[in-house]
Amino acid sequence: LEGVEQERSRAAAAAQAAEAERQAIAASAAAAEALVAEREERHAHARRLRSRIADRVATARADRVAASRHRAATRLQAWWRGSSCRDQRARSEALERGRATIAVL
């Protein structure tokens, strides 16, 4: 009878140890999941920042191109108004070259 009681006591102790180990594993898994979620959030935030920066760079580039075209068009208009060229054909050809240059910018 005493041997059965000792065996029962050992089994209870083993069950407690197994439960404690299960709880430790569950806590470790929860901590790992929290770290993974935090990492994923940081990556998502970094992606959003990179996207915002790329948008700003593209906008700045487009603004520079638009400003360059505007300056070229303004110069072309000023030349056209101030041109003393009497030959209409030469004037039209020069205007077309200027427009082609602006289109390339």
C-alpha positions as CSV (number, residue, x, y, z in Angstrom):
1,L,0.0,0.0,0.0
2,E,2.9,2.3,0.8
3,G,4.5,1.6,-2.5
4,V,1.3,2.5,-4.3
5,E,1.1,5.8,-2.4
6,Q,4.7,6.7,-3.3
7,E,4.0,5.9,-6.9
8,R,0.9,8.0,-6.8
9,S,2.9,10.8,-5.2
10,R,5.6,10.5,-7.9
11,A,3.0,10.6,-10.7
12,A,1.4,13.7,-9.2
13,A,4.8,15.4,-9.0
14,A,5.6,14.4,-12.6
15,A,2.2,15.7,-13.7
16,Q,2.9,19.0,-11.9
17,A,6.3,19.2,-13.5
18,A,4.8,18.5,-16.9
19,E,2.1,21.2,-16.4
20,A,4.8,23.7,-15.3
21,E,6.8,22.9,-18.4
22,R,3.7,23.2,-20.6
23,Q,3.0,26.6,-19.1
24,A,6.6,27.7,-19.6
25,I,6.4,26.7,-23.2
26,A,3.1,28.5,-23.7
27,A,4.6,31.6,-22.2
28,S,7.6,31.4,-24.4
29,A,5.4,30.9,-27.5
30,A,3.3,33.9,-26.5
31,A,6.5,36.0,-26.1
32,A,7.8,34.8,-29.5
33,E,4.5,35.7,-31.1
34,A,4.6,39.1,-29.6
35,L,8.1,39.7,-30.9
36,V,7.1,38.5,-34.4
37,A,4.1,40.8,-34.4
38,E,6.2,43.7,-33.2
39,R,8.8,43.0,-36.0
40,E,6.0,42.8,-38.6
41,E,4.7,46.1,-37.5
42,R,8.1,47.7,-37.7
43,H,8.5,46.3,-41.2
44,A,5.1,47.6,-42.2
45,H,6.0,51.0,-40.8
46,A,9.3,51.0,-42.7
47,R,7.5,50.1,-45.9
48,R,5.1,53.0,-45.4
49,L,8.0,55.4,-44.8
50,R,9.8,54.2,-47.9
51,S,6.6,54.6,-50.0
52,R,6.1,58.1,-48.6
53,I,9.7,59.0,-49.4
54,A,9.5,57.6,-52.9
55,D,6.3,59.6,-53.5
56,R,8.0,62.8,-52.3
57,V,11.0,62.1,-54.6
58,A,8.8,61.5,-57.6
59,T,6.8,64.6,-56.8
60,A,10.0,66.7,-56.5
61,R,11.3,65.2,-59.8
62,A,8.0,66.0,-61.6
63,D,8.1,69.5,-60.1
64,R,11.6,70.1,-61.4
65,V,10.7,68.8,-64.9
66,A,7.6,71.0,-64.9
67,A,9.6,74.0,-63.8
68,S,12.3,73.3,-66.5
69,R,9.6,73.0,-69.2
70,H,8.0,76.2,-68.0
71,R,11.3,78.1,-68.1
72,A,12.0,76.8,-71.6
73,A,8.5,77.7,-72.8
74,T,8.8,81.2,-71.2
75,R,12.2,81.7,-73.0
76,L,10.7,80.5,-76.3
77,Q,7.7,82.9,-75.9
78,A,10.0,85.8,-75.1
79,W,12.2,85.0,-78.1
80,W,9.1,84.7,-80.3
81,R,7.7,88.0,-79.2
82,G,11.1,89.8,-79.5
83,S,12.2,88.1,-82.6
84,S,13.1,90.4,-85.4
85,C,13.2,87.5,-87.9
86,R,11.3,88.6,-91.0
87,D,11.3,85.2,-92.6
88,Q,8.1,83.4,-91.4
89,R,9.4,80.0,-92.4
90,A,12.7,80.2,-90.4
91,R,10.7,81.6,-87.5
92,S,8.3,78.6,-87.6
93,E,11.1,76.1,-87.9
94,A,12.9,77.7,-84.9
95,L,9.6,77.5,-82.9
96,E,9.1,73.8,-83.8
97,R,12.7,73.1,-82.6
98,G,12.0,74.9,-79.4
99,R,8.8,72.9,-78.9
100,A,10.6,69.7,-79.6
101,T,13.2,70.6,-77.0
102,I,10.5,71.3,-74.4
103,A,8.8,68.0,-75.1
104,V,12.1,66.2,-74.5
105,L,12.6,67.8,-71.1
